[in-house]
């Protein structure tokens, strides 16, 4: 039967070739069958494998991938090609906090015209809100960073110290840790503005208001409101009293510190278990995950640190296929099959998925990490992501982040008071915004 089908198929192909050749359509058909090439800029870990999977499973379109640099390095190149009106990729990876910075330049295709939608709830609601301007779809959410507390369960248990569920208990634990060993800390203030913003988000602080659909020129900035200050002042108090360290999260010694017991906790994003896995040698299995400590006992409020999306640039000549690429590189799928894009994204790149069918998939929820003693920790992050409320960004978030880092560095070195950090950042950001022509509501 199989051989017969092959003979029929072969005969049909010959017959079709004769018909097309006689009508002069053969060359046209062959030419149209060539896959369209879509250029993509992205810096996801292990992305080469994801591209290879996409190309192997799509005959109509092929991805040509370039790592144009991470974060700011790529953004500089994007701004250059946008200004030049040539040279941009078809699809570009952009972090959520940077989307308004580019959106104000109007470089994006409205992917809603080519099938991008969230009517079926395929993406996390908070991420979709940040990916759209009114009805315009600027971006396709890929990964995020809902936050939770990683902690050394062995040290807390051994020393009979309560795992903190509130920030007040967190400080109490920090004091207790110093009594156990004066050279150890409950954690470190890594001076990462994205991390600090995630904690402010969790603290109920919404410092920015920006709605392009109403006005590109109006922006709300209130970084020195009480809900923001309480977070920075809290950590400033810990650092000043040597209860928390002040070293960068990404310093080599900090990575070692998580392994030696120097640091007992890290309130961090859903992608950090993967990072921490690469840092630990001696304490694999000694860590656990708990919800982020709450400002009010019994509350259930969460923040996010990081996350990114795919955008389609309006220089593309193939907006429909570019949208398809943006949606299907990390596709909606019911099962995380071995060797699929999300298998690589979750288990090799350690992305936190914002595609809801992947996020809610039992395979993701039940995934275990050796550093947590093969415990199932993803439900804690899933809950945090599902509880995230709305959050907006400015169209100059890079300046905000840089200013926050600069002022915090001064506070760490004792050159300014922690209580003055956000007042100074507020003043500098407002002045910058006005200089750029924005009307600021403070």
N, C-alpha and C positions, 0 to 999 in steps of 0.2 A: 504493500500500500504506500509506504514511504517513497519507494523508488518511482512508482507511478505518479505521485504528486510532483516529484522533482522533474519528471519528463514533461508533465503538463505545464509546469511553471516555466521550464526552459523553452518549450514551444511557444508559450504565450509571450515570453519576452522577445523571442525572435520575430514573431508576428507583429508585435507592437513596434519593434525597431524598424521593420519594413514600412509599416504605415506611417510612422513619424518621419522616416527619411524621405518618403514620397511627398510628404506635405511640407517638408523643409523645417519641421519643428524639432528634430532630434537635437541639434546643437543648442537650441534655445533651452530645451528641457534639461540637458546636461548642465548647462551653465547655471540654470536656476536651482539645480540640486546642490550646488556648492554651498557649504555652510557659511553663514555670515559670521564674521569675526567681531567680537565685542571686547574692547579694551577695559580692563579693570585695574584700579589701584587699590591695594589693601595690604595690611600688615598683620593679619591674624596669624597666630602660630599654626604651623603645619598646614598653611593654606595651599601650598603646592599640591598636596594630596587631594584637597577638596576640589581644586580646579581640574585635576586629572579625572576625578570621578564624574564631575559635571560633563566634561568633554567626551568621556566614554559613553555617556548615557543620553547625549543630545546630538542628533544628526543635522538639525537645522541651524544650530548656532554653536560657536566655539569661543571659549574665553582665552584671551591673551592677557596674562597677568603680569603686572609690574609691582614690585615693592618700592614705592616712591619715597619710603621713609615712614617712620612712625609719628603719629600726632602732628606736632608743629612742623616737622620737616616736610610731610606731605602737604600740609595746609599752605605752606609758603608757595609750593609749586602750583597748587590749585589756584591760589589767588593770582599768580602770574599768568596762567593760561586763561583765566576768566577775563582778566584785564586786556590781554592780547586778543581775545575772542578767537583763539585757536590753540590747539595743542592739548586740550583737556581729554581725559579718558571718557569713555561712555558711562562707566559706573565708577563711583568713588566711595570708599569707606570713610565715614565721618562720625565722630563721637557726638552723643546727644547734646552735650553742653555747647558744642561748636556749631550746631545746625543753624541757629539764628544768625551767627556771624556770617555764614555764607548765604542764608536765605535772603538777607537784606540786599544782596547783590543780584538777586533774581537769576541764579544760574541753573535752577532745577527744573526738570520736566515734571509736570503733574502726573504722577504714575497712576492716579485714580482714573485717568482716561484710558489706561491700558490694562485695567483689571485689578489693580491694587486696591484692596478694601479690608476693612476690619468688621464688616457687618456680621460675619460669622464668628467673631471673637478669636481669630487665629493668632493674634498678637496680644501681649500684655497691655491692658488698657492704659496704664500710665505711660508706657513707652510709645504707644500709638499717638497719644495726645501730644507728646513732644515731637513726633515725626510729621505732624500735619500743621497747616496754617489755614484755619477755617475748613473748607472742603478740599483744599489742595493737599495732595499727598506728596510730601517732599522726600520721604525716606521710608525704607523697610527696616523695622527693628530686627536686630540679630541677637545681640547678647547684652546682658546687664550685670549689675553688681549689688543685688540686695544684701544687706549687711546683717551679720550675726557675730556672736562672740566665740572665738576659738580660745580654748583654755587648757592648761595642764591639769587634767583631772587627777593625776597621781599626786601632784604637789598639794592641791587643795584637800584631797582626802587624807593624805599622810599627816598634814599639819592641822587638820580639823578646822579648816577655814571654809565658811559658807560660800558657795558659788553665787556671786551677786546677781540679783534680779532687778535691782534698781541702781541708779547712779550713786545714791547715798551709800548703799552697801558696797559698791565698787570702791569708793574711797575708804570705807572701813576695812575692806580686804587689803587695800594698798598699804594701810598702816600696819596691819597684822603681818603682811609679808616682810616688811622692814624689820620686824621683831624676830622673824625667823632667820633672815639673812640680810644684813644692811647693804649688801652688794647686789641684791635682786630687786626687781621692779615689777609692778603689776602690768606694765606695758611701756610703750614709748610713744611720745607725740612725734609722729614721723614728719611733720611739717609738709604734708601733702595737701594742697588746697582742695582737691577733689574729695579726699577722705574727710577733711574737716567739714566740707559742705554736706557730705552724706550724714555726718553726725548732727549738723545743724538742722537738716531736713528732718531727722528723727526727733529732734528737740522741738519740732513744731514751728521752725523758722522758715518762712517763705520770703526771702529778701528781694526777689526780683519780680517785676510785672512787665511783660512785653507781649503785645498782641499785634502782629503785623497786619492782620486783616482789618483792624480798626485804624491803626496809624503806625507807619514805620518810624516816625519821628519821636513818639512818646515812649518813655521807659520809666518804670518805677524802681527805685533803689532804696532799700531800707536795711542795710547790713548791720546797723547798730541798734536794732530793736532788741528788746529784752530777751526774747526767745532765742536770738542768735548769740547775744553776749553771754548768756548763762552757760552755753556750751564751751566757748573759747575761754571764759574765765575759770570754768571748772578744771579744764586741762591745764591752764596756766597755774592754778593753785597746786595741782599735782606735781608739775614740773618744778615750780619754785621750791616746794618742800621736799624735793628729791624722792617723791613717791612714784613718779613716772619719769622715765628717761626722756632725752630730747634728741635721740639719734634718728637719722633717716631710716625708713622702713627698708630701703633698698641697699643700705650699706652692708658690706660683707660681714662685719662684726655683728650687725643686728641679726642677720640670718643665723649666725652661729649662736647668738644669744637665745634664740628660741629653742635651740637644741641643748644648751647647757643649763637652763633654768634661770638665766638672767631675767627673762621675760616670761610672765605667767599667763598673760592673755594677749589677744589681738582682736579688737573689734574691727572686722574687715568684711570684704565683699565675697559673694558666692564663687568668685573665680580664685580666691586666695588659697583654698585647700590645695589646688594644683601647684601654686607657687611654693607653698610651705613644704609640700611633699619633696620638692627638690632641694630643700635646705636641711632637712632632718636626716640624721644618721643614727643617733643614740636614743632618741625618744619616740621612735615610730611606735604607735599604739598607745602612747601616753596622753594623747590629746582628745578633746571632745568639743562639741559645739552646743551652745545655748543661745537663746534669743538675746538680742541687744538689750542691755539694762535699760529700764524705763525711768523716766523722770517722775512719774507718778505710779505708785504701787498698783499693780493690777491692770495698768494700761497696756495697749497693744499697738504701739506706734513704731514705724520702721523707716529706715533711710536707705539710700542707694549710693554706691560709689562706683562710678564708671558705667560704660555701656556704649554700644556703637550701632551703626546702621549702614545700609547701602543707599546711595542716592544715584539718580540718573541725571547726568549733566545735559543741558539743553544744546550743547554742540553736537550731540550724537545725531547721526543720520538714520538711526534705527531705534527710535524710542520704544516701540513695542517689544522688540527682542531684548533691548537693554533692560526693560522692566522685568521681562521674564527671567533674565540672568539674576537681577537683584533679588527676585523672589525665590529662585530655585537653587542658588548656590548652597544655601542652608534652608532646605525646603520644609514645608509642612508635611509631616509624615507620622503615621500612626504607630509605626514600629521602628525602633532604633536597631537596624540590621547591621551586622558585622561588616565593616568596610564602607559603610555609608558616610555621607558628609557629617551627619550629627554624631555618628560613632567617633569620628576623628575629632569633631568639635568638642565633645564632652570628655572623651577618655584620653585624648592626646593633648589637645589645646586647652582643656579645662575651662571652656566657655560656660557661662550660665545662660541657658536658652530663654529667649523671649517669645519663641513660637510656642503657643500654649499646649498644643498636642504633644510636643516634646517635653515641655516642663511638667505636664501632668502625667506623662507616661510612667507606668510602674517601673520600667527599666531604669529610668532616671531617678525616681524616688527611692528605689531600692539599691542604688549603686553604693558600694562600700569603698572606703579608703583605708589603706593600711595604717596611715598615721592616726586614724581614729579607732584602731583596733577592730577594723572591719564593721564599725557601726554605721547605720544608715542615717546620715546627717542632712541629706538634701531636703527632707521635709521641712526642716527649720528654715532653710533659705526660701523654699517654695512659699511657705506661709508669709514670710517677710515680703516677698515680691507681690503676692496677691493682696497684701494690706497697704501697699504703697499708695499714697495720695498724690495729687497733682503737684507739679513743681515746674517752674519756668526759669528761663535763662536770659541773660542779656545778649545783645549782638556784639559784645566785646568782652566775652568771658575770659579770653586769654589774658587781657589786661587785669581783670578782677583777680584771677588766680595768682598772677605774678605779684600783684600788690599785696595780697594776703600773705603770700610766702615771705616777701621782703619784710613786712611789718612783724610777722611772727618770729622771724630770725632775729630781729632787733630785741624782741621781748625775751627770747631764749638767752640772748647774750647780756641781758640786763640793761640794755640801752634805752628801753622804754617799758612802760607798765603794761602788763597783759590787759588790764582793764581799758587801756587806751587803743588797743590794736584795731578793733572794728570801727571806732570813731575816726581814726586816721584813714583806714581803708575807705570808709564811707565818703569822707571829704575828698580824697584823691580820685575815687571812681566817679563821683558826681562832677568834679571839675573836668575830668577827662571826657565824660559823656557830653557835657555842654560844649566843650571845645570841638567835639566832633559834629556838633550841630543838633544834638538831641535835646528835647524838652524833658526835663527830669522832674518826676514827682518823688520827693523824699519823705 
